[in-house]
Amino acid sequence: MLGEERQQAILAAVEQRHSVSVQELMQLLDISESTIRRDLNALDKEGRLVKVHGGAMAIGGSFHVKDDAVEYRKEINREEKIEIARYAAALIKDQDVVYMDAGTTTELMIDYITAKNVIFVTNSFAHAKHLSQKGYTTYILGGEFKPVTEAIVGEEAIISLDKYNFTKGFWGANGVTKGNGFTTPDVKEAMVKKKSMQKTKERYVLCDSSKFGEICSISFAEFKSARIITTKIENNEYRGMKNITEVSV
């Protein structure tokens, strides 16, 4: 299928359904995820649709966004996530007090951490178990358990963060743009991210290249408020930004 023909098919699907996911387009057109994302980037830039996290919607359509399940997200861009995680883990030094956000890339960090006498605080049961098995002192926030992302969220988790001051912190994001900053679909999870970032001296957001230019419904931090660790940036708008570190795959 030629590029223009493919893009017309994408636009037809978006207009018919009002919003469509990347996975739906992959099945409908029998093409790769990377090709779909490139087409969505191009069509969004031309103003022919609005790209959102995980898909696209028609111009003037409603903003319908939800989290993907952890089991699905673990397999997306896995090689990129491993390289990002490896680099991020090396930033942790002896005696650090670290906040580790729930997420698939932050979880991958744990296997590569070598620093000693580090204290960790997390809102993820899986992270807490993995860290404690490696012998680290680990604290987990209290609050509401969110099954789809396996994160602890809500007001109790936010209150739990008041007593901590972190030397470093690592977060995931569903979308990254200059104007909207770091975004995620769920307000409860966003507020935990926001509060934990406010309590942290050195802030790092880990995201693979597919997250740039995507927007979710809730912003939790400004674009320049954290250093972004990613792989090679495909979106020209973000190349050369001072707060972005690119690692090789």
Residue pairs with C-beta under 8 A, 6 or more apart in sequence:
1 9
1 29
1 31
3 39
6 29
6 31
6 35
6 39
7 39
7 42
7 43
9 28
9 29
10 20
10 25
10 29
10 36
10 39
10 40
10 43
10 49
10 56
11 43
11 48
11 49
13 20
13 24
13 25
13 28
14 20
14 49
14 56
14 57
14 58
15 58
17 24
18 57
18 58
18 61
18 62
19 52
19 55
19 56
19 57
19 58
19 61
19 62
19 64
20 55
20 56
20 57
21 54
21 55
22 33
22 36
22 37
22 40
22 54
22 55
23 54
24 55
25 31
25 36
25 55
26 32
26 33
26 36
29 36
33 76
37 210
38 234
40 49
40 51
40 55
40 56
41 51
41 213
41 234
41 235
43 49
43 51
43 56
44 50
44 51
44 56
44 213
47 59
48 59
49 56
49 57
49 58
49 59
50 56
50 57
50 58
50 59
50 61
51 213
51 214
51 215
52 63
52 65
52 175
52 214
52 215
52 216
53 65
53 174
53 175
53 183
53 185
53 211
53 214
53 215
53 216
54 65
54 68
54 174
54 214
57 63
57 64
63 217
65 174
65 185
65 216
65 217
66 148
66 185
67 148
67 149
67 174
67 184
67 185
67 186
68 148
69 148
70 104
70 148
70 149
70 150
73 104
74 104
76 208
76 210
77 208
77 209
77 210
79 249
80 208
80 209
80 230
80 231
80 249
81 104
81 105
81 108
81 206
81 208
82 108
83 231
83 247
83 248
83 249
84 105
84 108
84 206
84 207
84 208
84 229
84 230
84 231
84 247
85 105
85 106
85 108
85 109
85 111
85 112
85 206
86 109
86 112
86 247
87 229
87 245
87 247
88 105
88 106
88 109
88 170
88 204
88 206
88 229
89 109
89 110
89 111
89 112
89 113
89 114
90 112
90 114
91 168
91 202
91 204
92 98
92 113
92 115
92 118
92 168
93 115
94 115
94 116
94 117
94 118
95 117
95 118
96 115
96 118
96 119
96 167
96 168
97 118
97 119
97 121
97 164
97 165
97 166
97 167
97 168
98 118
98 119
98 120
98 121
98 166
98 167
98 168
98 169
98 170
99 120
99 121
99 122
99 164
99 166
99 168
99 169
99 170
99 196
99 199
99 200
100 106
100 109
100 120
100 121
100 122
100 124
100 127
100 131
100 169
100 170
101 122
101 123
101 124
101 151
101 169
101 170
101 171
101 172
101 193
101 196
102 122
102 123
102 124
102 126
102 127
102 149
102 150
102 151
102 152
102 172
102 189
103 124
103 149
103 151
103 171
103 172
103 206
104 172
105 172
105 206
105 207
105 208
106 124
106 127
106 170
106 171
106 172
106 206
107 124
107 126
107 127
107 130
109 170
109 206
110 127
110 130
110 131
110 134
113 134
113 136
118 136
118 137
119 136
119 137
119 138
119 139
120 127
120 128
120 131
120 136
120 137
120 138
120 139
121 138
121 139
121 140
121 141
121 161
121 164
121 166
122 128
122 131
122 138
122 139
122 140
122 141
123 140
123 141
123 143
123 151
123 152
123 153
123 157
123 192
123 196
124 140
124 150
124 151
124 152
125 140
125 145
125 150
125 152
126 150
128 138
128 139
128 140
131 138
132 138
140 152
141 152
141 156
141 157
141 160
141 161
141 192
142 152
142 156
142 157
142 160
143 152
143 153
143 154
143 155
143 156
143 157
143 158
143 160
143 192
144 152
144 153
144 154
144 156
144 157
144 188
145 151
145 152
146 152
146 153
146 186
146 188
146 189
149 186
149 189
151 189
151 192
152 192
153 186
153 188
153 189
153 191
153 192
154 188
154 192
157 192
158 191
158 192
158 195
161 192
161 195
161 196
161 199
162 199
164 199
165 199
165 201
166 196
166 199
166 200
166 201
167 200
167 201
167 202
168 200
168 201
168 202
168 203
168 204
169 196
169 197
169 199
169 200
169 202
169 203
169 204
170 204
170 205
170 206
171 182
171 193
171 196
171 197
171 203
171 204
171 205
171 206
171 226
172 205
172 206
172 207
173 182
173 183
173 184
173 205
173 207
173 211
173 220
174 183
174 184
174 185
174 211
174 214
174 216
175 182
175 183
175 184
175 211
175 213
175 214
175 215
175 216
176 182
176 183
176 205
176 207
176 211
176 212
176 213
176 214
176 223
176 228
176 238
177 183
177 212
177 213
177 214
177 215
177 223
178 223
178 237
178 238
179 223
180 215
180 219
180 223
181 219
181 220
181 221
181 222
181 223
181 225
182 193
182 205
182 219
182 220
182 221
182 222
182 223
182 225
182 226
183 190
183 214
183 215
183 216
183 217
183 218
183 219
183 220
184 190
184 193
184 216
184 218
184 220
185 216
185 217
185 218
186 218
187 217
187 218
190 218
190 219
190 220
191 220
193 220
193 221
194 220
194 221
197 203
197 220
197 221
197 225
197 226
202 227
203 221
203 225
203 226
203 227
204 226
204 227
204 228
204 229
205 221
205 226
205 227
205 228
205 229
206 228
206 229
206 230
207 228
207 229
207 230
208 230
208 231
209 230
209 231
209 232
209 233
209 234
209 235
211 230
212 230
212 233
212 234
212 235
212 237
212 238
213 235
213 237
213 238
223 243
224 243
226 243
227 243
227 244
227 245
228 241
228 243
228 244
228 245
229 245
229 247
230 244
230 245
230 246
230 247
231 246
231 247
231 248
231 249
232 246
232 248
232 249
233 239
233 244
233 246
238 244
